[in-house]
Amino acid sequence: MDSLDEALFGIIRYLSFALECHPHVAEVRCDVGSAATNNDVKTWEKKHNQELPPDLKLFYQTFNGFSLEWNVEMNGLSSNLGRIAVNALDQLCDLPTEDSQSNRRMPFESVAMATPSKLYVLSECSCCGKTFIYIQNQQSSSVWLLSSQGEWLYLAPSLKSYLRLAVVHLGLQQWQLKLATDTTGHHLQLWYALFLPKLSRHDLPSAVDHVTGHVTSSINEGRLVSAINSSSSKKKFN
């Protein structure tokens, strides 16, 4: 079964391996939270008067929060370049007041949903904005980005799809913006050219279709093999 926990294990297994073998990566850090209990889930649902959709509930009952970060070394200094994260259940908070007052359209209006908004903070990024899970009903949800400019951008139809897309982009800074608008900051363009030289917005449908079961097939496998073969010593990471 292609479940959400298997998708997350895929992130840890394939992405960590690919990054550790890359000659330009200086450090990889992975932190996975202990599974939330049934009581934890029920407490959250009661507090927010909202039942979690099955995929989101499965995620938290398997991994209560997740973070994978990696650095590159520049001029002798280690600098963060990539991050994939999902908040722990107790940090899955309502849409903050300052964000709800944005003069841009809310996502449920953008997709003509008649039900009230149920937006919760999935993760935050200082260089990109905030990622939200939008719970439409007890069976479905979608993932959106509220950019630093206050614009709502659609990212994925589910948490599992969002994690797959994060893997395809290696969690590179501003990958959500690149996915939604095909743009990134000028200072990041060289890094994208180095780590994802063949990935463009037009590649994403096929990349997402093939990410299940073999993530590296959509991350320029030839470069990874070359990096492994040319690596003179294997680094250890925490």
C-alpha positions in Angstrom: 0.0 0.0 0.0 1.3 3.4 -1.0 0.6 5.0 2.4 1.7 8.3 3.8 4.1 6.7 6.3 5.8 4.9 3.4 6.1 8.2 1.5 7.8 9.8 4.5 10.2 6.8 4.9 11.0 7.4 1.2 12.0 11.0 2.0 14.3 9.9 4.8 15.8 7.0 2.8 16.3 8.4 -0.7 16.7 12.1 -0.1 19.2 11.7 2.8 21.2 9.3 0.8 21.3 11.5 -2.2 22.3 14.6 -0.3 24.9 12.8 1.8 26.6 11.7 -1.4 26.5 15.1 -3.1 30.0 16.7 -3.0 28.6 20.2 -2.3 26.6 19.2 0.8 28.3 19.8 4.1 25.7 18.5 6.6 22.4 16.7 6.7 20.1 16.8 9.8 16.9 14.8 10.2 14.5 15.0 13.1 11.4 12.8 13.3 8.9 13.2 16.2 7.5 10.2 18.1 4.1 9.1 17.1 1.1 11.0 18.5 -1.3 8.9 20.5 -5.0 8.5 19.8 -5.6 10.7 22.8 -3.3 13.4 21.4 -5.3 13.4 18.2 -8.7 13.5 19.9 -7.5 16.4 22.1 -6.5 18.4 19.1 -9.7 17.7 17.3 -11.8 18.7 20.3 -9.8 21.9 20.8 -10.1 22.9 17.1 -13.6 21.4 16.6 -12.2 19.8 13.5 -11.7 16.1 12.6 -8.4 15.4 10.9 -8.6 13.8 7.4 -7.3 10.2 7.3 -4.0 11.0 5.6 -3.2 13.8 8.1 -4.2 11.6 11.0 -2.0 8.8 9.8 0.9 11.1 9.5 0.7 12.3 13.1 0.0 8.8 14.4 3.2 7.7 12.7 5.5 10.8 12.9 4.5 13.6 15.2 6.4 16.3 13.2 9.2 16.0 10.8 12.2 18.0 9.7 15.0 17.4 7.3 17.6 20.2 6.7 20.8 20.3 4.8 23.7 22.8 4.5 26.3 23.7 1.9 29.8 25.0 2.7 30.8 28.3 1.3 34.1 30.0 2.1 34.6 27.7 5.0 31.2 28.4 6.5 28.2 26.1 6.6 25.0 27.7 5.3 21.4 26.2 5.2 20.2 25.7 1.7 17.4 23.1 2.0 14.6 22.2 4.4 11.5 20.0 4.4 9.3 20.3 7.6 5.9 19.5 9.0 4.9 20.9 12.3 4.2 18.7 15.3 0.5 18.2 16.1 0.6 20.8 19.0 2.1 23.3 16.6 -0.6 22.7 13.9 -2.3 26.0 14.8 -5.1 28.1 13.3 -4.5 30.7 10.7 -2.9 33.6 12.6 -5.0 36.8 12.8 -2.4 38.9 10.9 -2.5 36.4 8.0 -6.3 36.3 7.9 -6.4 40.1 7.4 -4.4 39.8 4.2 -6.0 41.9 1.4 -5.6 38.9 -1.0 -8.2 36.3 -1.6 -8.3 33.4 0.8 -7.7 30.0 -0.8 -11.2 28.6 -0.3 -12.5 31.6 -2.2 -10.0 30.9 -5.0 -11.3 27.4 -5.5 -15.0 28.3 -5.0 -15.5 26.4 -1.8 -18.6 27.2 0.1 -17.5 25.8 3.5 -15.8 28.0 6.1 -12.0 28.2 6.0 -10.1 25.6 8.1 -6.5 26.6 7.7 -3.7 25.4 9.9 0.0 26.2 9.8 2.0 23.3 8.4 5.4 24.9 8.4 7.1 28.3 8.2 10.0 29.5 6.1 11.7 32.9 6.6 12.6 33.2 2.9 9.3 32.0 1.4 6.3 32.4 3.7 4.0 30.0 5.6 2.6 26.7 4.3 -0.9 25.8 5.4 -3.0 22.7 5.3 -6.6 23.5 4.2 -9.1 21.0 5.6 -12.1 21.1 3.3 -13.9 18.2 5.0 -13.3 15.0 6.9 -12.0 13.3 3.8 -10.0 15.8 1.9 -7.4 18.6 2.3 -5.0 20.6 0.2 -1.8 22.5 0.8 -1.3 26.2 0.2 1.5 28.7 0.5 0.9 32.2 1.9 3.9 34.0 0.4 5.8 36.8 2.1 4.0 39.2 -0.1 0.6 38.0 1.2 -0.4 36.0 -1.9 -2.1 32.6 -1.6 -0.6 30.0 -3.9 -1.9 26.5 -4.4 0.8 23.8 -3.9 -0.7 20.3 -3.7 -4.0 18.3 -3.3 -2.9 16.4 -0.2 -0.1 16.2 2.4 1.3 13.1 0.6 1.5 14.9 -2.7 3.1 17.9 -1.0 5.9 15.7 0.5 6.5 14.1 -2.9 7.0 17.5 -4.4 9.3 18.5 -1.6 11.4 15.5 -2.4 11.5 16.3 -6.1 12.8 19.8 -5.2 15.2 18.5 -2.6 13.6 21.0 -0.2 15.7 23.8 -1.7 15.0 27.3 -0.4 11.9 28.8 -2.1 11.0 25.6 -3.7 7.3 26.3 -3.0 7.6 29.5 -5.0 9.3 27.8 -7.8 6.6 25.2 -7.9 3.7 27.7 -7.9 5.2 30.5 -10.0 8.3 29.1 -11.6 10.4 31.9 -10.0 13.0 32.1 -7.2 15.3 34.7 -5.9 18.2 35.6 -8.2 20.7 34.4 -5.5 19.2 30.9 -5.6 19.3 30.4 -9.4 22.8 29.1 -9.4 22.0 26.6 -6.7 19.0 25.3 -8.6 21.2 25.0 -11.7 23.7 23.0 -9.7 21.4 20.6 -7.8 18.4 20.4 -10.1 19.8 21.2 -13.6 17.0 19.4 -15.5 14.0 20.2 -13.4 11.6 22.7 -14.8 8.0 23.4 -14.1 7.0 21.4 -17.2 8.8 18.3 -15.8 6.7 18.1 -12.6 3.7 16.0 -13.7 5.9 13.1 -14.8 8.3 13.6 -11.9 5.5 13.3 -9.4 4.1 10.2 -11.1 7.4 8.5 -10.8 8.5 9.6 -7.4 6.6 6.8 -5.6 8.9 3.8 -5.1 12.0 5.4 -6.6 12.4 9.0 -5.7 15.9 9.4 -7.2 14.5 8.7 -10.7 13.2 12.3 -10.7 16.3 13.9 -9.2 18.8 13.4 -12.1 20.1 10.0 -11.0 23.2 10.3 -13.3 24.5 13.2 -11.3 24.0 11.3 -8.0 25.8 8.2 -9.3 28.7 10.4 -10.6 28.8 12.1 -7.2 29.0 8.7 -5.4 31.7 7.4 -7.6 33.8 10.6 -7.4 33.5 10.9 -3.7 36.9 10.0 -2.1 35.6 9.7 1.5 32.2 9.2 3.0 31.1 11.8 5.5 29.2 11.1 8.7 26.1 13.1 9.6 24.0 13.4 12.7 
